[in-house]
Amino acid sequence: MKPTVLLDQVTTPNGRPMTLHERDGVFMIRIAGMELMSIRQHHSEERLAELACSHVRTTSDGRSVSTRCVTAPAVDSGTAGS
């Protein structure tokens, strides 16, 4: 069995250690010793993508459109063109 090598470590804002490890070509990120993500464990990335894209829907013709409403700032008609 090959050893796990600690490549880097930082402290999160709440004081917990976040570490990057490598073992036999597999990279892992751990927080306080608990694996967050790795090349083989990628559920967290998939969930993050689902949350980030939750406002996107596909139309019947295959186009992807955002369901978020983007509005322009209101213009005060009393000062427009002055």
MDTraj code that builds the backbone (N, CA, C; nanometers):
import mdtraj as md
import numpy as np

residues = "MET LYS PRO THR VAL LEU LEU ASP GLN VAL THR THR PRO ASN GLY ARG PRO MET THR LEU HIS GLU ARG ASP GLY VAL PHE MET ILE ARG ILE ALA GLY MET GLU LEU MET SER ILE ARG GLN HIS HIS SER GLU GLU ARG LEU ALA GLU LEU ALA CYS SER HIS VAL ARG THR THR SER ASP GLY ARG SER VAL SER THR ARG CYS VAL THR ALA PRO ALA VAL ASP SER GLY THR ALA GLY SER".split()
xyz = np.array([
    [0.0844, -0.1178, 0.0000],
    [0.0000, 0.0000, 0.0000],
    [0.0890, 0.1242, 0.0000],
    [0.0566, 0.2186, -0.0868],
    [0.1347, 0.3414, -0.0949],
    [0.0899, 0.4398, 0.0131],
    [0.1830, 0.5205, 0.0612],
    [0.1472, 0.6162, 0.1670],
    [0.0686, 0.7353, 0.1122],
    [-0.0100, 0.7950, 0.1989],
    [-0.0791, 0.9198, 0.1671],
    [0.0161, 1.0337, 0.1996],
    [0.0335, 1.1254, 0.1026],
    [0.1270, 1.2360, 0.1184],
    [0.0488, 1.3659, 0.1372],
    [0.0794, 1.4389, 0.2428],
    [0.0194, 1.5699, 0.2661],
    [0.0897, 1.6704, 0.1759],
    [0.0157, 1.7321, 0.0828],
    [0.0741, 1.8271, -0.0117],
    [0.0645, 1.9714, 0.0370],
    [-0.0462, 2.0046, 0.1034],
    [-0.0639, 2.1422, 0.1505],
    [-0.1710, 2.1432, 0.2585],
    [-0.1699, 2.2497, 0.3369],
    [-0.2675, 2.2628, 0.4447],
    [-0.2932, 2.4102, 0.4710],
    [-0.4193, 2.4446, 0.4942],
    [-0.4594, 2.5797, 0.5343],
    [-0.5582, 2.5664, 0.6496],
    [-0.5834, 2.6755, 0.7148],
    [-0.6828, 2.6782, 0.8214],
    [-0.8049, 2.7533, 0.7704],
    [-0.9219, 2.6937, 0.7852],
    [-1.0455, 2.7581, 0.7412],
    [-1.0797, 2.8731, 0.8357],
    [-1.1698, 2.9633, 0.7958],
    [-1.2069, 3.0751, 0.8832],
    [-1.2584, 3.0309, 1.0200],
    [-1.3150, 2.9108, 1.0289],
    [-1.3641, 2.8644, 1.1594],
    [-1.2599, 2.7827, 1.2348],
    [-1.1337, 2.7854, 1.1873],
    [-1.0241, 2.7246, 1.2609],
    [-0.9969, 2.5778, 1.2338],
    [-1.0676, 2.5191, 1.1388],
    [-1.0465, 2.3775, 1.1088],
    [-0.9412, 2.3607, 0.9989],
    [-0.8590, 2.2574, 1.0058],
    [-0.7579, 2.2364, 0.9024],
    [-0.8194, 2.1797, 0.7748],
    [-0.7844, 2.2389, 0.6598],
    [-0.8227, 2.1865, 0.5295],
    [-0.6937, 2.1411, 0.4624],
    [-0.6887, 2.0140, 0.4218],
    [-0.5657, 1.9561, 0.3709],
    [-0.5838, 1.8982, 0.2311],
    [-0.4755, 1.9013, 0.1543],
    [-0.4706, 1.8399, 0.0223],
    [-0.3726, 1.7242, 0.0300],
    [-0.4203, 1.6046, -0.0062],
    [-0.3392, 1.4831, 0.0004],
    [-0.3310, 1.4188, -0.1375],
    [-0.2276, 1.3365, -0.1556],
    [-0.2137, 1.2560, -0.2767],
    [-0.1724, 1.1163, -0.2354],
    [-0.2342, 1.0176, -0.2981],
    [-0.1964, 0.8780, -0.2734],
    [-0.2128, 0.8003, -0.4024],
    [-0.1018, 0.7545, -0.4555],
    [-0.1014, 0.6726, -0.5767],
    [-0.1755, 0.7410, -0.6921],
    [-0.1524, 0.8715, -0.7090],
    [-0.2135, 0.9465, -0.8189],
    [-0.3542, 0.9955, -0.7933],
    [-0.4080, 0.9700, -0.6752],
    [-0.5421, 1.0147, -0.6388],
    [-0.5289, 1.1308, -0.5416],
    [-0.5929, 1.2434, -0.5731],
    [-0.5872, 1.3627, -0.4899],
    [-0.7145, 1.3727, -0.4068],
    [-0.6996, 1.4164, -0.2808],
    [-0.8123, 1.4273, -0.1885],
    [-0.8047, 1.5597, -0.1134],
    [-0.9190, 1.6197, -0.0892],
    [-0.9283, 1.7372, -0.0023],
    [-1.0046, 1.6935, 0.1217],
    [-0.9481, 1.7228, 0.2381],
    [-1.0107, 1.6870, 0.3656],
    [-1.0252, 1.8113, 0.4525],
    [-1.1303, 1.8136, 0.5310],
    [-1.1483, 1.9176, 0.6318],
    [-1.1592, 1.8466, 0.7657],
    [-1.0681, 1.8816, 0.8564],
    [-1.0614, 1.8194, 0.9896],
    [-1.0561, 1.6671, 0.9788],
    [-0.9835, 1.6173, 0.8791],
    [-0.9659, 1.4740, 0.8612],
    [-1.0760, 1.4035, 0.7848],
    [-1.1861, 1.4718, 0.7578],
    [-1.2978, 1.4107, 0.6854],
    [-1.2881, 1.4459, 0.5368],
    [-1.2934, 1.3446, 0.4515],
    [-1.2782, 1.3683, 0.3080],
    [-1.3951, 1.4477, 0.2531],
    [-1.3629, 1.5586, 0.1867],
    [-1.4636, 1.6443, 0.1257],
    [-1.4820, 1.6073, -0.0200],
    [-1.3700, 1.5909, -0.0925],
    [-1.3779, 1.5536, -0.2329],
    [-1.2467, 1.4900, -0.2759],
    [-1.2566, 1.4096, -0.3806],
    [-1.1384, 1.3483, -0.4397],
    [-1.1692, 1.3160, -0.5851],
    [-1.0702, 1.2635, -0.6527],
    [-1.0911, 1.2234, -0.7918],
    [-1.1990, 1.1153, -0.7989],
    [-1.2023, 1.0276, -0.7009],
    [-1.2980, 0.9165, -0.7005],
    [-1.4297, 0.9512, -0.6321],
    [-1.4283, 1.0438, -0.5400],
    [-1.5486, 1.0853, -0.4679],
    [-1.5834, 1.2264, -0.5138],
    [-1.6846, 1.2402, -0.5977],
    [-1.7139, 1.3720, -0.6543],
    [-1.8583, 1.4155, -0.6336],
    [-1.9239, 1.3605, -0.5332],
    [-2.0629, 1.3987, -0.5056],
    [-2.0747, 1.5477, -0.4702],
    [-1.9772, 1.6003, -0.3952],
    [-1.9879, 1.7409, -0.3542],
    [-1.9822, 1.8350, -0.4743],
    [-1.8991, 1.8017, -0.5743],
    [-1.8924, 1.8850, -0.6946],
    [-2.0232, 1.8780, -0.7726],
    [-2.0820, 1.7589, -0.7808],
    [-2.2083, 1.7432, -0.8521],
    [-2.3196, 1.8211, -0.7828],
    [-2.3238, 1.8151, -0.6513],
    [-2.4265, 1.8879, -0.5761],
    [-2.4097, 2.0386, -0.5911],
    [-2.2833, 2.0858, -0.5876],
    [-2.2560, 2.2275, -0.6062],
    [-2.3026, 2.2729, -0.7445],
    [-2.2773, 2.1929, -0.8475],
    [-2.3224, 2.2257, -0.9826],
    [-2.4751, 2.2305, -0.9902],
    [-2.5413, 2.1359, -0.9233],
    [-2.6879, 2.1364, -0.9213],
    [-2.7414, 2.2650, -0.8595],
    [-2.6829, 2.3073, -0.7496],
    [-2.7275, 2.4308, -0.6839],
    [-2.7002, 2.5526, -0.7704],
    [-2.5815, 2.5555, -0.8312],
    [-2.5445, 2.6709, -0.9133],
    [-2.6317, 2.6824, -1.0382],
    [-2.6781, 2.5699, -1.0893],
    [-2.7559, 2.5704, -1.2138],
    [-2.9056, 2.5498, -1.1913],
    [-2.9501, 2.5572, -1.0678],
    [-3.0904, 2.5287, -1.0387],
    [-3.1858, 2.6261, -1.1070],
    [-3.1402, 2.7428, -1.1436],
    [-3.2258, 2.8421, -1.2085],
    [-3.2316, 2.8251, -1.3602],
    [-3.1580, 2.7291, -1.4152],
    [-3.1538, 2.7083, -1.5603],
    [-3.2526, 2.5988, -1.5969],
    [-3.3268, 2.6232, -1.7026],
    [-3.4178, 2.5200, -1.7520],
    [-3.3965, 2.5057, -1.9024],
    [-3.4376, 2.3934, -1.9568],
    [-3.4231, 2.3676, -2.0996],
    [-3.5596, 2.3824, -2.1653],
    [-3.5643, 2.4574, -2.2756],
    [-3.6894, 2.4763, -2.3483],
    [-3.7145, 2.3561, -2.4380],
    [-3.8333, 2.3496, -2.4976],
    [-3.8681, 2.2352, -2.5825],
    [-3.7792, 2.2247, -2.7056],
    [-3.7176, 2.3354, -2.7483],
    [-3.6282, 2.3285, -2.8642],
    [-3.4823, 2.3085, -2.8234],
    [-3.4590, 2.2746, -2.6958],
    [-3.3243, 2.2397, -2.6517],
    [-3.2392, 2.3544, -2.6016],
    [-3.2920, 2.4762, -2.6012],
    [-3.2145, 2.5899, -2.5508],
    [-3.2185, 2.5931, -2.3991],
    [-3.1098, 2.6370, -2.3387],
    [-3.1053, 2.6558, -2.1933],
    [-3.1280, 2.8020, -2.1635],
    [-3.2212, 2.8296, -2.0752],
    [-3.2518, 2.9678, -2.0391],
    [-3.2563, 2.9803, -1.8880],
    [-3.2206, 3.0971, -1.8398],
    [-3.2233, 3.1243, -1.6968],
    [-3.3641, 3.1629, -1.6554],
    [-3.4041, 3.1168, -1.5385],
    [-3.5348, 3.1557, -1.4861],
    [-3.5235, 3.2741, -1.3921],
    [-3.3991, 3.3233, -1.3755],
    [-3.3806, 3.4420, -1.2911],
    [-3.4204, 3.5650, -1.3696],
    [-3.4871, 3.6551, -1.3031],
    [-3.5308, 3.7785, -1.3662],
    [-3.4236, 3.8845, -1.3447],
    [-3.3712, 3.9356, -1.4537],
    [-3.2722, 4.0422, -1.4454],
    [-3.3398, 4.1689, -1.4932],
    [-3.3389, 4.2697, -1.4083],
    [-3.4044, 4.3962, -1.4458],
    [-3.3022, 4.5081, -1.4485],
    [-3.3261, 4.6014, -1.5357],
    [-3.2402, 4.7198, -1.5433],
    [-3.2791, 4.8147, -1.4321],
    [-3.1838, 4.8952, -1.3866],
    [-3.2177, 4.9926, -1.2819],
    [-3.3207, 5.0932, -1.3333],
    [-3.4062, 5.1353, -1.2438],
    [-3.5100, 5.2315, -1.2811],
    [-3.4460, 5.3660, -1.3142],
    [-3.5028, 5.4319, -1.4124],
    [-3.4553, 5.5646, -1.4529],
    [-3.5589, 5.6660, -1.4095],
    [-3.5147, 5.7682, -1.3423],
    [-3.6054, 5.8747, -1.2985],
    [-3.6446, 5.9564, -1.4218],
    [-3.7693, 5.9459, -1.4640],
    [-3.8133, 6.0133, -1.5868],
    [-3.8066, 6.1647, -1.5754],
    [-3.8027, 6.2160, -1.4541],
    [-3.7931, 6.3607, -1.4352],
    [-3.6558, 6.4152, -1.4672],
    [-3.5534, 6.3301, -1.4627],
    [-3.4173, 6.3767, -1.4913],
    [-3.3641, 6.3217, -1.6226],
    [-3.4376, 6.2317, -1.6872],
    [-3.3896, 6.1731, -1.8115],
    [-3.3810, 6.2793, -1.9197],
    [-3.2708, 6.2798, -1.9905],
    [-3.2514, 6.3725, -2.1010],
    [-3.2172, 6.5125, -2.0588],
    [-3.1939, 6.5380, -1.9301],
    [-3.1614, 6.6733, -1.8851],
    [-3.0180, 6.7047, -1.9123],
])
top = md.Topology()
chain = top.add_chain()
for i, resn in enumerate(residues, 1):
    res = top.add_residue(resn, chain, resSeq=i)
    for name in ("N", "CA", "C"):
        top.add_atom(name, md.element.get_by_symbol(name[0]), res)
traj = md.Trajectory(xyz[None], top)
